[in-house]
Amino acid sequence: MKYEIEDITNKVFLGDCRTVLKEFPDDAVQACITSPPYWNCRDYKNESQMGMEVSIEGYINELADVMDEVKRVLRPDGSLWINIGDCWTGNNIIRSDGRRGFIKSKKIINVKRDIEGLSNGNRVGVPWRVAFELQKRGWILRLEIIWAKPNPMPEPPMNRPTVAHEYVFLLAKTSKYFYNADAVKEKANEGSKYETRNKNSVWKVRSASFKGAHIATFPQELIIPMVLAGTPESLSSIVLDPFMGSGTTAIVAKRLGRSYTGVELSKEYLKIINNRLSQQELF
């Protein structure tokens, strides 16, 4: 069936977003804010999962195909905010949480991933590879935002610094996209003649966990400025997350007076989402 806008508003669908999104109407949502499964990070034990593709090209193509549907579903002035994690060539640890670097994550297995032309120990550059593929498919890449983590996971290697950041990319469907700079202005530096300044591209936000499951979640503090800047304050502004996880994107959208929609592959996670929303857990 083909859904109308009212059919998807304030609802999270169970299923594979590669299938479900095809039923969403065109030009329906104002912004997509999402953190897809990272490549080579977690085995969800679901045959339809993304992230465990053998090749980096396979992962990028699968994810870009999803974003093709997101692009269709977005309003002409809509935006995409996407968080992607990175990894190295060679042996990588597959952990029990959905976000690399979560301090309480539990190791499951080691998986060796080779990339042609790269020796072991190379930083793969997954986020940028995804961003460049989206550019090729018609997205406008506006900015890379650095998510700086004050609480990074300690790491054993002594031949490089500890990773304490991830990327969030801001992409637009068209050059005339909605962006409310005033809604996310920051306090100006001491001594400035101005009281406020434009929000900069480095966002210091602590990694977060959710007590209802052994998973790392999209921090609310990271999502809040995306919603404020990327959507007008109205229930007609729908925020989409095709990889809903524990539902934090929906929680923040609701908290800030917007509507939400999304897709989640796991029945267990969908129960968590619906429980959080029914309890109106906005903080």
C-alpha positions as CSV (number, residue, x, y, z in Angstrom):
1,M,0.0,0.0,0.0
2,K,1.0,3.6,-0.5
3,Y,0.8,5.7,2.6
4,E,-0.5,9.3,2.9
5,I,1.2,11.8,5.2
6,E,-1.4,11.3,8.0
7,D,-0.6,7.5,7.9
8,I,3.1,8.0,8.7
9,T,2.8,10.9,11.2
10,N,3.8,10.0,14.8
11,K,4.2,6.4,13.9
12,V,7.2,4.0,13.9
13,F,7.0,1.1,11.5
14,L,8.4,-2.4,12.1
15,G,10.4,-3.6,9.1
16,D,13.3,-3.1,6.8
17,C,13.6,0.6,5.9
18,R,14.7,-0.4,2.4
19,T,11.2,-1.8,1.9
20,V,9.0,0.3,4.2
21,L,10.2,3.7,2.9
22,K,9.1,2.8,-0.6
23,E,5.5,3.1,0.7
24,F,6.1,6.6,2.1
25,P,4.7,9.6,0.2
26,D,6.8,12.0,-1.8
27,D,7.9,15.3,-0.2
28,A,6.4,14.4,3.2
29,V,9.0,15.0,5.9
30,Q,11.0,18.1,6.8
31,A,14.2,16.5,8.0
32,C,15.9,13.1,8.4
33,I,18.0,12.7,11.4
34,T,19.6,9.3,11.7
35,S,22.6,7.2,12.8
36,P,22.6,4.0,10.7
37,P,24.4,0.8,11.8
38,Y,28.1,1.4,11.5
39,W,30.1,-0.8,9.1
40,N,31.9,-3.7,10.8
41,C,30.6,-2.8,14.3
42,R,27.7,-4.9,15.5
43,D,26.0,-8.1,14.5
44,Y,22.3,-7.7,15.2
45,K,21.7,-11.4,14.3
46,N,19.0,-10.4,11.7
47,E,19.3,-11.5,8.1
48,S,18.0,-8.1,7.0
49,Q,20.5,-6.1,9.0
50,M,22.9,-3.6,7.5
51,G,26.5,-3.0,8.7
52,M,27.9,-6.6,8.3
53,E,28.5,-6.4,4.6
54,V,31.8,-8.1,3.6
55,S,32.9,-5.2,1.4
56,I,32.9,-1.4,2.2
57,E,31.4,-0.9,-1.3
58,G,28.5,-3.1,-0.4
59,Y,27.8,-1.2,2.8
60,I,28.0,2.2,1.1
61,N,25.7,1.2,-1.8
62,E,23.1,-0.3,0.6
63,L,23.1,2.8,2.7
64,A,23.0,5.2,-0.2
65,D,20.1,3.3,-1.6
66,V,18.2,4.0,1.6
67,M,19.1,7.7,1.3
68,D,17.8,7.7,-2.3
69,E,14.4,6.9,-0.8
70,V,14.9,9.4,2.0
71,K,15.6,12.1,-0.6
72,R,12.3,11.3,-2.3
73,V,10.4,11.4,0.9
74,L,12.0,14.7,2.0
75,R,10.2,18.0,1.2
76,P,12.1,20.1,-1.4
77,D,13.5,22.3,1.5
78,G,14.3,19.3,3.6
79,S,17.7,18.3,5.1
80,L,19.5,15.1,6.1
81,W,21.6,14.9,9.2
82,I,23.5,11.6,9.3
83,N,26.0,10.2,11.8
84,I,28.4,7.6,10.6
85,G,31.2,5.9,12.5
86,D,34.6,4.8,11.2
87,C,37.0,1.8,11.5
88,W,40.3,0.4,10.4
89,T,41.4,-2.2,7.9
90,G,42.4,-5.6,9.3
91,N,40.9,-7.1,12.4
92,N,37.9,-5.2,13.9
93,I,36.0,-6.1,17.1
94,I,32.3,-6.7,16.7
95,R,30.7,-5.5,19.9
96,S,27.3,-5.9,21.7
97,D,26.2,-2.2,21.2
98,G,25.2,-0.3,18.2
99,R,27.8,2.5,18.4
100,R,31.6,2.0,18.3
101,G,33.4,3.4,21.4
102,F,30.6,2.9,24.0
103,I,32.5,2.2,27.2
104,K,30.2,-0.6,28.4
105,S,30.2,-2.5,25.1
106,K,31.0,-6.2,25.1
107,K,33.2,-7.9,22.6
108,I,31.6,-10.7,20.6
109,I,33.9,-11.6,17.8
110,N,36.8,-10.4,15.7
111,V,36.2,-9.8,12.0
112,K,38.9,-9.2,9.4
113,R,38.0,-6.7,6.7
114,D,40.4,-6.0,3.9
115,I,40.1,-3.2,1.4
116,E,41.9,-3.4,-1.9
117,G,44.9,-1.0,-2.0
118,L,45.0,-0.5,1.8
119,S,47.3,-2.3,4.2
120,N,46.2,-3.3,7.7
121,G,45.9,-0.5,10.2
122,N,44.6,2.1,7.7
123,R,41.7,4.3,8.8
124,V,39.0,3.4,6.3
125,G,37.3,6.8,6.1
126,V,33.8,5.3,6.1
127,P,32.0,8.6,6.9
128,W,33.6,10.5,4.0
129,R,33.2,7.6,1.6
130,V,29.4,7.6,2.4
131,A,29.2,11.4,2.0
132,F,31.0,11.4,-1.3
133,E,28.6,8.7,-2.6
134,L,25.6,10.7,-1.5
135,Q,27.1,13.7,-3.4
136,K,27.3,11.6,-6.5
137,R,23.6,10.7,-6.1
138,G,22.5,14.3,-6.1
139,W,22.7,15.4,-2.4
140,I,24.3,18.7,-1.6
141,L,26.9,18.2,1.1
142,R,26.8,21.3,3.2
143,L,29.0,20.6,6.2
144,E,30.8,18.0,8.3
145,I,30.0,18.5,12.0
146,I,32.5,17.1,14.5
147,W,30.8,15.3,17.4
148,A,33.5,15.7,20.1
149,K,33.1,13.2,23.0
150,P,34.2,14.3,26.5
151,N,33.9,10.7,27.6
152,P,35.6,8.6,24.9
153,M,36.2,4.9,25.4
154,P,39.9,4.2,26.5
155,E,41.8,2.5,23.7
156,P,44.8,0.1,23.9
157,P,46.9,1.4,20.9
158,M,49.9,3.5,22.0
159,N,50.9,4.6,18.5
160,R,48.0,7.1,17.9
161,P,45.7,9.3,19.9
162,T,42.5,8.0,21.3
163,V,39.5,8.5,19.1
164,A,37.2,11.1,20.8
165,H,35.0,12.2,17.9
166,E,32.6,11.1,15.2
167,Y,31.1,12.9,12.1
168,V,27.6,14.2,11.5
169,F,27.0,15.3,7.9
170,L,24.5,17.9,7.0
171,L,23.2,17.4,3.5
172,A,20.4,19.1,1.6
173,K,17.9,18.0,-1.1
174,T,18.1,21.4,-2.9
175,S,20.0,24.6,-2.5
176,K,17.0,26.3,-0.9
177,Y,16.7,24.2,2.2
178,F,15.3,25.2,5.6
179,Y,17.9,26.2,8.2
180,N,17.1,28.3,11.3
181,A,20.4,29.7,12.4
182,D,18.8,31.9,15.1
183,A,17.4,28.8,16.9
184,V,20.9,27.4,17.5
185,K,22.9,30.5,18.1
186,E,25.6,30.2,20.8
187,K,26.8,32.7,23.4
188,A,29.6,34.8,21.9
189,N,33.2,34.6,23.2
190,E,34.1,36.9,26.1
191,G,35.2,40.3,24.8
192,S,33.1,40.1,21.7
193,K,31.0,43.1,20.8
194,Y,28.1,40.6,20.0
195,E,26.1,38.7,22.5
196,T,25.7,35.6,20.3
197,R,27.4,33.9,17.4
198,N,26.5,31.4,14.7
199,K,26.7,27.8,16.0
200,N,30.1,26.3,15.1
201,S,30.9,22.9,13.6
202,V,32.3,21.2,16.7
203,W,29.6,20.0,19.1
204,K,30.8,18.7,22.5
205,V,28.3,16.0,23.6
206,R,28.8,13.1,25.9
207,S,28.1,9.6,24.6
208,A,24.9,8.2,26.1
209,S,23.4,4.8,27.1
210,F,19.9,3.7,27.6
211,K,19.0,1.8,30.8
212,G,16.3,-0.2,29.2
213,A,18.7,-2.2,27.0
214,H,22.4,-2.8,26.5
215,I,22.8,-0.4,23.7
216,A,24.4,3.0,23.1
217,T,21.9,5.6,22.0
218,F,21.9,8.7,19.9
219,P,22.4,11.4,22.6
220,Q,19.4,13.8,22.9
221,E,21.8,16.7,23.2
222,L,23.3,15.9,19.8
223,I,19.9,15.7,18.1
224,I,18.3,18.8,19.7
225,P,20.2,21.4,17.5
226,M,19.5,19.4,14.4
227,V,15.8,19.5,15.1
228,L,15.9,23.2,16.0
229,A,17.9,24.3,13.0
230,G,16.4,21.8,10.5
231,T,12.7,22.2,11.1
232,P,10.1,24.9,11.7
233,E,8.5,24.8,15.2
234,S,5.2,23.1,14.1
235,L,3.5,19.7,14.4
236,S,3.4,19.8,10.6
237,S,7.2,19.4,10.7
238,I,7.9,15.7,10.5
239,V,11.3,14.3,11.5
240,L,12.2,11.0,10.0
241,D,14.6,8.3,11.3
242,P,14.8,5.2,9.1
243,F,17.1,3.5,11.7
244,M,15.1,4.4,14.8
245,G,17.0,2.2,17.3
246,S,15.8,3.1,20.8
247,G,13.7,6.0,19.5
248,T,15.7,9.0,20.7
249,T,15.1,11.0,17.5
250,A,11.3,10.6,18.0
251,I,11.6,11.5,21.6
252,V,13.4,14.8,20.8
253,A,11.1,15.7,18.0
254,K,8.1,15.2,20.3
255,R,9.8,17.1,23.1
256,L,10.4,20.1,20.7
257,G,6.9,20.2,19.4
258,R,7.5,18.5,16.0
259,S,6.0,15.2,14.7
260,Y,8.1,12.1,14.0
261,T,8.1,9.0,11.8
262,G,10.5,6.2,11.2
263,V,11.3,2.5,10.8
264,E,12.9,0.0,13.1
265,L,14.0,-3.5,12.1
266,S,13.9,-5.1,15.6
267,K,10.7,-6.0,17.4
268,E,12.6,-5.6,20.7
269,Y,13.6,-2.1,20.0
270,L,10.2,-1.2,18.7
271,K,8.8,-2.2,22.1
272,I,11.3,0.1,23.7
273,I,10.4,3.0,21.4
274,N,6.7,2.7,22.0
275,N,7.2,2.4,25.7
276,R,9.3,5.5,25.9
277,L,6.8,7.5,23.8
278,S,3.8,6.2,25.7
279,Q,5.4,7.3,28.9
280,Q,6.2,10.7,27.3
281,E,9.9,10.2,28.4
282,L,11.0,13.6,27.0
283,F,14.1,14.0,29.1
